[in-house]
Amino acid sequence: MATMAATPARSTTPTPEHRLGLRERKKIKTRTAIRDATYRLIREQGYDTTTIEQIAEAAEVSPSTVFRYFPTKEDIVLTDEYDPVIEEELRARPADEPWLDSLRHVMRRALGLLDTEEREVTRLRTRLMVEVPAVRSRMMESMSVTGRLLCRVIGERTGMDPDGLEVRVYAMALMGGLMETSLYWAESGHREDLAELVDRTLDVLEHGLPPEG
């Protein structure tokens, strides 16, 4: 997903990659190589001065291959392979569990499984969202993809129409809240615990604003 608002997620259950054929696994390997090269170059020389040609050379592919996998440089920074994993984890939760409890569990699990490298990537992504308007704009566009995913899962859980107004508003309110959480975390220098910030975000969505003061 475009990172459940910039936060990669992993699973201890087999990911879709384990069930794919050789061709699809090669595609994922190429996408990963392009992303890794991009992150490395951005850390070394900054976002604006990193070019597609440099990324292609570092990933040992052609510029046309980079564009075939990622239409824009912003997409390289933001996309990952985890939408199906999040969807699978949410569907695996008990059917009678309150929806936000399911989401809270999956988010805590995802954040708890991040290794050191993935945490650094998450910090980089969120920092770029704050510092680079093009990245932030692309993130807002990509939120609709994950929002549709959430609509499907919410629809299955509640029996409501996943294309209905209420479900769509709820899902996108959630995505907007998580994006603001990512921005807040980056703006504060990543000093606070992201898992605690996500918990606070879900509390607001569940209970509304806390009492004044």
SEMARMI-153996 format. One record per atom (N, C-alpha, C): residue in three letters; x, y, z. Coordinates in steps of 0.1 Angstrom, whole numbers, padded with zeros to 4 digits, always signed. Layout:
N
alaXYZ/...
//
This chain:
213
met+0009-0012+0000/met+0000+0000+0000/met+0009+0012+0000/ala+0003+0023-0004/ala+0012+0034-0002/ala+0013+0036+0012/thr+0019+0025+0020/thr+0024+0024+0033/thr+0014+0026+0044/met+0000+0022+0041/met-0009+0026+0051/met-0004+0039+0057/ala-0005+0050+0048/ala+0000+0063+0051/ala+0015+0062+0055/ala+0022+0056+0047/ala+0037+0056+0047/ala+0043+0046+0057/thr+0036+0037+0063/thr+0041+0028+0072/thr+0041+0014+0065/pro+0053+0008+0062/pro+0053-0005+0056/pro+0048-0015+0067/ala+0043-0026+0062/ala+0038-0036+0071/ala+0043-0050+0067/arg+0046-0058+0076/arg+0050-0072+0073/arg+0041-0082+0080/ser+0042-0094+0076/ser+0034-0105+0083/ser+0043-0117+0085/thr+0040-0124+0096/thr+0047-0136+0098/thr+0040-0148+0091/thr+0029-0145+0085/thr+0022-0155+0077/thr+0028-0154+0063/pro+0027-0164+0054/pro+0033-0163+0041/pro+0027-0151+0033/thr+0035-0143+0027/thr+0031-0132+0019/thr+0027-0137+0005/pro+0020-0128-0003/pro+0016-0132-0016/pro+0028-0136-0024/glu+0040-0130-0021/glu+0052-0133-0029/glu+0055-0148-0029/his+0052-0155-0017/his+0056-0169-0016/his+0047-0177-0025/arg+0036-0172-0030/arg+0026-0180-0038/arg+0027-0176-0053/leu+0036-0167-0056/leu+0037-0162-0070/leu+0046-0171-0078/gly+0045-0170-0091/gly+0054-0177-0100/gly+0067-0170-0102/leu+0076-0176-0109/leu+0089-0171-0111/leu+0089-0157-0117/arg+0081-0155-0127/arg+0080-0142-0134/arg+0076-0131-0124/glu+0066-0133-0116/glu+0061-0123-0107/glu+0071-0121-0096/arg+0078-0131-0092/arg+0089-0129-0082/arg+0100-0121-0087/lys+0103-0123-0100/lys+0114-0114-0106/lys+0109-0100-0107/lys+0097-0097-0109/lys+0092-0084-0110/lys+0093-0077-0096/ile+0089-0085-0085/ile+0090-0079-0072/ile+0105-0076-0069/lys+0114-0085-0073/lys+0128-0083-0070/lys+0133-0071-0077/thr+0129-0069-0090/thr+0133-0057-0097/thr+0128-0044-0090/arg+0115-0044-0086/arg+0109-0033-0079/arg+0117-0030-0066/thr+0120-0040-0059/thr+0127-0038-0047/thr+0141-0032-0049/ala+0148-0037-0060/ala+0161-0032-0063/ala+0160-0017-0066/ile+0150-0013-0074/ile+0148+0001-0077/ile+0146+0009-0065/arg+0137+0004-0056/arg+0134+0012-0044/arg+0146+0013-0035/asp+0154+0002-0033/asp+0165+0003-0025/asp+0176+0013-0030/ala+0178+0013-0043/ala+0187+0022-0049/ala+0183+0036-0047/thr+0170+0039-0049/thr+0164+0052-0047/thr+0166+0057-0033/tyr+0163+0049-0023/tyr+0165+0053-0009/tyr+0180+0056-0006/arg+0189+0048-0011/arg+0203+0050-0009/arg+0207+0063-0015/leu+0203+0066-0027/leu+0208+0078-0034/leu+0202+0091-0027/ile+0189+0090-0023/ile+0183+0101-0016/ile+0190+0104-0003/arg+0194+0093+0005/arg+0201+0096+0017/arg+0214+0102+0014/glu+0221+0099+0004/glu+0234+0104+0001/glu+0234+0118-0005/gln+0224+0121-0013/gln+0225+0134-0021/gln+0212+0142-0021/gly+0202+0137-0014/gly+0189+0144-0014/gly+0180+0140-0025/tyr+0167+0144-0023/tyr+0156+0140-0032/tyr+0157+0146-0045/asp+0158+0160-0045/asp+0157+0167-0058/asp+0169+0164-0067/thr+0180+0162-0062/thr+0192+0159-0071/thr+0193+0145-0075/thr+0185+0136-0070/thr+0185+0122-0074/thr+0176+0120-0087/thr+0182+0115-0098/thr+0176+0114-0111/thr+0172+0100-0114/ile+0163+0098-0123/ile+0159+0085-0127/ile+0171+0078-0133/glu+0179+0085-0141/glu+0191+0079-0147/glu+0200+0073-0136/gln+0202+0081-0125/gln+0211+0076-0115/gln+0205+0064-0108/ile+0192+0064-0106/ile+0185+0053-0100/ile+0186+0040-0108/ala+0184+0042-0121/ala+0185+0031-0130/ala+0199+0025-0130/glu+0209+0033-0130/glu+0223+0028-0130/glu+0226+0021-0117/ala+0222+0026-0106/ala+0224+0020-0093/ala+0217+0007-0091/ala+0205+0006-0097/ala+0197-0006-0096/ala+0200-0016-0108/glu+0209-0012-0117/glu+0214-0021-0128/glu+0202-0024-0137/val+0194-0014-0140/val+0183-0016-0150/val+0184-0003-0159/ser+0175-0004-0169/ser+0175+0008-0178/ser+0165+0018-0172/pro+0166+0031-0176/pro+0156+0041-0172/pro+0142+0037-0176/ser+0141+0031-0188/ser+0127+0027-0193/ser+0121+0016-0183/thr+0130+0008-0178/thr+0125-0002-0168/thr+0120+0004-0156/val+0127+0014-0151/val+0123+0022-0139/val+0109+0027-0142/phe+0107+0034-0153/phe+0094+0040-0156/phe+0083+0029-0158/arg+0087+0018-0163/arg+0077+0007-0165/arg+0071+0003-0151/tyr+0080+0003-0141/tyr+0075-0002-0128/tyr+0070+0010-0120/phe+0075+0022-0122/phe+0071+0033-0114/phe+0069+0045-0123/pro+0057+0050-0125/pro+0055+0062-0134/pro+0062+0074-0130/thr+0064+0076-0117/thr+0071+0089-0112/thr+0081+0085-0101/lys+0090+0094-0099/lys+0100+0092-0088/lys+0092+0091-0074/glu+0082+0099-0073/glu+0074+0099-0061/glu+0068+0084-0058/asp+0064+0078-0069/asp+0059+0064-0067/asp+0070+0055-0062/ile+0082+0057-0066/ile+0093+0048-0061/ile+0094+0049-0046/val+0093+0061-0041/val+0094+0063-0026/val+0082+0058-0019/leu+0070+0058-0024/leu+0058+0056-0016/leu+0053+0042-0018/thr+0054+0035-0029/thr+0048+0022-0031/thr+0055+0011-0024/asp+0048+0000-0021/asp+0054-0012-0016/asp+0045-0024-0020/glu+0048-0035-0014/glu+0042-0048-0018/glu+0031-0052-0008/tyr+0027-0044+0001/tyr+0021-0048+0013/tyr+0006-0047+0014/asp-0001-0041+0004/asp-0015-0040+0004/asp-0022-0053+0006/pro-0018-0063-0002/pro-0024-0077+0000/pro-0022-0083+0014/val-0010-0080+0020/val-0007-0085+0033/val-0017-0079+0043/ile-0018-0066+0043/ile-0027-0059+0052/ile-0041-0064+0051/glu-0046-0066+0038/glu-0059-0071+0035/glu-0061-0085+0041/glu-0051-0093+0039/glu-0052-0107+0044/glu-0052-0107+0059/glu-0044-0099+0066/glu-0043-0098+0080/glu-0057-0094+0086/leu-0063-0084+0080/leu-0076-0079+0085/leu-0087-0089+0083/arg-0086-0096+0072/arg-0097-0107+0070/arg-0095-0118+0079/ala-0083-0120+0085/ala-0080-0131+0094/ala-0085-0129+0108/arg-0089-0116+0111/arg-0093-0113+0124/arg-0107-0119+0127/pro-0111-0121+0139/pro-0124-0127+0142/pro-0136-0118+0136/ala-0146-0125+0131/ala-0156-0117+0124/ala-0164-0109+0134/asp-0165-0113+0147/asp-0172-0105+0157/asp-0164-0095+0164/glu-0152-0093+0160/glu-0143-0083+0167/glu-0146-0069+0161/pro-0148-0059+0170/pro-0150-0046+0165/pro-0140-0042+0155/trp-0145-0034+0145/trp-0136-0031+0133/trp-0123-0024+0138/leu-0124-0014+0146/leu-0113-0006+0150/leu-0103-0015+0158/asp-0109-0024+0166/asp-0100-0033+0174/asp-0092-0042+0164/ser-0098-0046+0153/ser-0090-0054+0143/ser-0079-0046+0137/leu-0083-0033+0133/leu-0073-0025+0127/leu-0062-0021+0137/arg-0065-0019+0149/arg-0055-0016+0159/arg-0045-0028+0161/his-0051-0040+0161/his-0042-0051+0163/his-0033-0053+0151/val-0038-0051+0139/val-0030-0053+0127/val-0019-0042+0126/met-0022-0030+0129/met-0012-0019+0129/met-0002-0021+0140/arg-0006-0025+0152/arg+0004-0028+0162/arg+0014-0039+0158/arg+0008-0049+0152/arg+0016-0061+0148/arg+0026-0056+0137/ala+0021-0048+0127/ala+0029-0044+0116/ala+0041-0035+0121/leu+0038-0026+0130/leu+0048-0017+0135/leu+0058-0025+0144/gly+0053-0035+0151/gly+0062-0043+0160/gly+0071-0051+0152/leu+0068-0055+0140/leu+0076-0064+0132/leu+0086-0057+0123/leu+0086-0043+0123/leu+0095-0036+0115/leu+0110-0038+0120/asp+0119-0042+0111/asp+0133-0042+0115/asp+0139-0029+0114/thr+0152-0028+0117/thr+0159-0015+0118/thr+0159-0008+0104/glu+0161-0016+0093/glu+0162-0010+0080/glu+0148-0004+0076/glu+0137-0012+0079/glu+0124-0008+0075/glu+0120+0005+0084/arg+0124+0005+0096/arg+0121+0017+0104/arg+0128+0030+0098/glu+0140+0028+0093/glu+0147+0039+0086/glu+0140+0043+0074/val+0135+0034+0066/val+0127+0037+0054/val+0115+0044+0057/thr+0108+0040+0068/thr+0096+0047+0072/thr+0099+0061+0076/arg+0110+0064+0083/arg+0114+0077+0087/arg+0117+0085+0075/leu+0124+0079+0065/leu+0127+0087+0053/leu+0114+0090+0045/arg+0105+0081+0044/arg+0093+0084+0036/arg+0085+0095+0043/thr+0084+0094+0056/thr+0076+0105+0062/thr+0083+0118+0062/arg+0096+0118+0063/arg+0103+0131+0062/arg+0101+0137+0048/leu+0102+0129+0038/leu+0100+0134+0024/leu+0086+0139+0022/met+0076+0133+0029/met+0062+0137+0028/met+0061+0152+0033/val+0069+0155+0044/val+0069+0168+0049/val+0076+0178+0041/glu+0088+0174+0036/glu+0097+0183+0029/glu+0095+0185+0014/val+0089+0175+0008/val+0088+0175-0007/val+0073+0176-0011/pro+0068+0187-0016/pro+0054+0188-0019/pro+0049+0178-0029/ala+0058+0174-0039/ala+0054+0164-0049/ala+0051+0150-0042/val+0059+0147-0032/val+0057+0134-0025/val+0045+0134-0017/arg+0042+0145-0010/arg+0030+0146-0002/arg+0018+0146-0011/ser+0018+0153-0022/ser+0007+0153-0032/ser+0004+0139-0037/arg+0015+0132-0041/arg+0013+0118-0046/arg+0008+0109-0035/met+0012+0111-0023/met+0007+0103-0012/met-0008+0105-0011/met-0013+0117-0012/met-0027+0119-0011/met-0035+0113-0022/glu-0029+0113-0034/glu-0036+0106-0045/glu-0036+0091-0043/ser-0025+0085-0038/ser-0025+0071-0036/ser-0033+0066-0025/met-0037+0074-0016/met-0045+0070-0004/met-0058+0064-0009/ser-0063+0068-0020/ser-0076+0063-0025/ser-0075+0048-0028/val-0063+0043-0032/val-0061+0029-0035/val-0063+0021-0022/thr-0056+0025-0012/thr-0057+0018+0001/thr-0071+0020+0007/gly-0077+0032+0005/gly-0090+0034+0010/gly-0100+0024+0004/arg-0099+0021-0009/arg-0108+0012-0016/arg-0106-0002-0010/leu-0094-0006-0007/leu-0091-0018+0000/leu-0098-0019+0013/leu-0097-0009+0021/leu-0104-0008+0034/leu-0119-0009+0032/cys-0124-0003+0022/cys-0139-0003+0019/cys-0143-0018+0017/arg-0135-0025+0010/arg-0139-0039+0007/arg-0139-0047+0020/val-0129-0045+0028/val-0128-0053+0041/val-0140-0049+0050/ile-0142-0036+0052/ile-0152-0031+0060/ile-0166-0036+0056/gly-0168-0036+0042/gly-0181-0041+0037/gly-0183-0055+0040/glu-0173-0063+0039/glu-0174-0077+0043/glu-0177-0079+0057/arg-0170-0071+0066/arg-0172-0073+0080/arg-0186-0068+0085/thr-0191-0057+0079/thr-0203-0051+0084/thr-0215-0055+0076/gly-0213-0060+0064/gly-0225-0063+0055/gly-0230-0051+0048/met-0223-0039+0050/met-0227-0027+0043/met-0221-0027+0029/asp-0227-0019+0020/asp-0222-0017+0006/asp-0208-0011+0007/pro-0198-0018+0002/pro-0184-0012+0002/pro-0183+0001-0007/asp-0193+0003-0016/asp-0193+0015-0024/asp-0202+0025-0019/gly-0209+0022-0008/gly-0218+0032-0002/gly-0211+0044+0004/leu-0218+0055+0005/leu-0212+0067+0010/leu-0206+0066+0024/glu-0214+0060+0033/glu-0209+0059+0047/glu-0196+0051+0048/val-0195+0040+0041/val-0183+0032+0042/val-0171+0040+0036/arg-0173+0046+0025/arg-0163+0054+0018/arg-0158+0065+0026/val-0167+0072+0033/val-0163+0083+0041/val-0155+0078+0053/tyr-0160+0067+0059/tyr-0153+0062+0071/tyr-0139+0057+0067/ala-0137+0050+0056/ala-0124+0045+0052/ala-0115+0057+0049/met-0119+0067+0042/met-0110+0078+0038/met-0108+0087+0050/ala-0117+0088+0060/ala-0114+0095+0072/ala-0103+0088+0080/leu-0103+0075+0080/leu-0092+0067+0086/leu-0079+0069+0079/met-0079+0069+0065/met-0067+0071+0058/met-0061+0085+0060/gly-0070+0095+0060/gly-0066+0108+0063/gly-0060+0110+0077/gly-0066+0103+0087/gly-0061+0104+0100/gly-0047+0098+0101/leu-0045+0086+0094/leu-0032+0080+0095/leu-0021+0088+0087/met-0025+0095+0077/met-0016+0103+0070/met-0011+0115+0079/glu-0021+0121+0085/glu-0018+0132+0094/glu-0009+0127+0106/thr-0011+0115+0110/thr-0002+0109+0121/thr+0012+0108+0116/ser+0014+0104+0103/ser+0027+0102+0097/ser+0034+0116+0096/leu+0026+0126+0092/leu+0032+0139+0091/leu+0036+0145+0104/tyr+0027+0143+0114/tyr+0030+0148+0128/tyr+0042+0142+0133/trp+0043+0129+0131/trp+0055+0121+0136/trp+0068+0127+0130/ala+0068+0129+0117/ala+0080+0135+0110/ala+0082+0149+0114/glu+0072+0157+0115/glu+0074+0171+0119/glu+0080+0173+0133/ser+0077+0163+0142/ser+0083+0163+0155/ser+0096+0156+0156/gly+0102+0154+0145/gly+0116+0148+0144/gly+0116+0133+0148/his+0104+0126+0146/his+0104+0112+0149/his+0107+0108+0163/arg+0105+0118+0172/arg+0109+0115+0186/arg+0099+0106+0193/glu+0086+0108+0190/glu+0076+0100+0197/glu+0075+0086+0191/asp+0068+0077+0199/asp+0066+0064+0195/asp+0055+0063+0185/leu+0058+0058+0172/leu+0047+0058+0162/leu+0036+0049+0166/ala+0038+0038+0172/ala+0027+0029+0176/ala+0017+0036+0186/glu+0023+0044+0195/glu+0014+0052+0204/glu+0007+0063+0197/leu+0013+0069+0187/leu+0006+0079+0179/leu-0006+0073+0171/val-0004+0061+0166/val-0014+0054+0158/val-0026+0051+0168/asp-0022+0046+0180/asp-0033+0043+0190/asp-0041+0056+0193/arg-0034+0067+0194/arg-0041+0080+0197/arg-0050+0083+0185/thr-0046+0081+0173/thr-0054+0084+0162/thr-0066+0076+0161/leu-0065+0063+0164/leu-0077+0054+0164/leu-0086+0057+0175/asp-0081+0062+0186/asp-0089+0066+0197/asp-0098+0078+0193/val-0092+0088+0186/val-0100+0099+0181/val-0111+0095+0172/leu-0107+0086+0162/leu-0117+0081+0153/leu-0128+0073+0160/glu-0125+0067+0171/glu-0135+0059+0178/glu-0144+0067+0187/his-0137+0077+0194/his-0144+0084+0205/his-0146+0099+0202/gly-0140+0104+0192/gly-0140+0118+0189/gly-0129+0125+0197/leu-0130+0139+0197/leu-0120+0147+0204/leu-0121+0145+0219/pro-0109+0144+0226/pro-0110+0143+0240/pro-0116+0156+0246/pro-0120+0156+0259/pro-0126+0168+0265/pro-0115+0179+0265/glu-0120+0191+0263/glu-0111+0203+0263/glu-0104+0204+0276/gly-0090+0206+0275/gly-0082+0208+0287/gly-0078+0194+0293/
//
